[in-house]
């Protein structure tokens, strides 16, 4: 399974109420891989909204993301994971989500990669 498709599947399932353990079993992933996929997609959604100057939607944790599920899944549906070069093959940098509206180091690096790749 493609890394971008796997990340999207993990994120979608977690937001739809499937537990981390069930996702781990179904996709044969470790807990660390599941949580990294969740955080990665959360940052991609946040970057998408930032690039388009849209208001951010809280989604730092699985519980918060579930509370904002409709907005987050709608935004995820707008991301083209098949052609976006940064969705599947990107270095995962350590970061913490911040609620201040500023970009984290990981978000800055992803934005730089997209700009170099010439995509949005």
C-alpha positions in Angstrom: 0.0 0.0 0.0 1.3 3.5 -0.9 2.5 5.5 2.1 0.1 8.4 1.2 -2.9 6.1 1.0 -1.9 4.4 4.3 -1.6 7.7 6.1 -5.0 8.9 4.8 -6.6 5.6 5.8 -5.1 5.7 9.3 -6.3 9.3 9.8 -9.8 8.7 8.4 -10.3 5.6 10.6 -9.1 7.3 13.7 -11.4 10.3 13.2 -14.4 8.0 12.5 -14.0 6.4 16.0 -11.8 3.4 15.3 -9.4 2.8 18.1 -5.6 3.0 17.7 -5.4 -0.7 18.6 -7.9 -1.7 15.9 -6.1 0.4 13.3 -2.8 -1.2 14.3 -4.3 -4.7 13.9 -6.0 -4.0 10.6 -3.0 -2.3 8.9 -0.3 -4.3 10.7 1.4 -1.1 12.0 3.0 -0.3 15.4 1.4 2.3 17.7 4.2 4.6 16.8 3.5 4.3 13.1 -0.2 5.0 13.6 0.4 8.1 15.7 3.1 9.4 13.3 0.6 8.9 10.4 -2.0 10.8 12.4 0.3 13.7 13.2 1.6 13.8 9.6 -1.9 14.2 8.1 -2.8 16.7 10.8 0.2 18.9 9.8 -0.7 18.5 6.1 -4.2 19.7 6.8 -2.9 22.6 8.9 -0.4 23.6 6.2 -3.1 23.4 3.5 -5.3 25.8 5.4 -2.4 28.1 6.2 -1.3 28.2 2.6 -4.8 29.2 1.5 -5.3 31.6 4.4 -8.2 29.6 5.8 -9.0 29.5 9.5 -7.2 26.7 11.3 -9.3 23.8 12.7 -8.1 22.3 16.0 -6.9 18.7 15.5 -3.8 18.3 17.7 -5.0 15.1 19.4 -7.3 12.3 18.2 -10.0 13.4 20.7 -9.9 17.0 19.5 -9.8 15.9 15.9 -12.8 13.7 16.4 -14.7 16.7 17.7 -13.8 18.6 14.5 -14.2 15.5 12.3 -16.3 17.0 9.5 -14.1 20.0 8.9 -10.9 18.0 9.0 -12.2 15.2 6.7 -13.6 17.8 4.3 -10.2 19.4 4.1 -8.5 16.0 3.7 -10.7 15.3 0.8 -9.3 18.3 -1.0 -5.7 17.2 -0.6 -4.5 15.3 -3.6 -2.4 12.6 -2.0 -1.8 10.8 -5.3 0.0 13.6 -7.0 1.4 15.6 -4.1 5.1 14.8 -3.9 5.3 15.7 -0.2 2.5 13.5 1.0 4.1 10.1 0.7 7.8 10.8 0.8 8.7 13.4 3.4 11.1 13.4 6.2 9.2 13.3 9.5 10.7 16.0 11.7 10.1 16.3 15.4 7.5 18.9 16.2 4.7 19.9 18.5 1.4 21.3 17.4 0.9 24.8 18.6 -2.3 26.6 19.2 -1.0 30.1 18.5 -1.6 29.9 14.7 2.1 30.0 13.9 3.9 27.5 11.8 6.0 24.8 13.4 9.4 23.8 12.0 7.9 20.8 10.3 5.2 22.9 8.6 7.8 25.3 7.4 9.9 22.5 5.9 6.9 21.0 4.2 6.0 24.3 2.7 9.5 24.8 1.4 9.5 21.3 -0.1 6.2 22.0 -1.9 7.4 25.3 -3.2 10.6 23.7 -4.5 8.5 20.9 -6.2 6.4 23.6 -7.8 3.1 22.3 -6.4 0.5 23.5 -4.1 
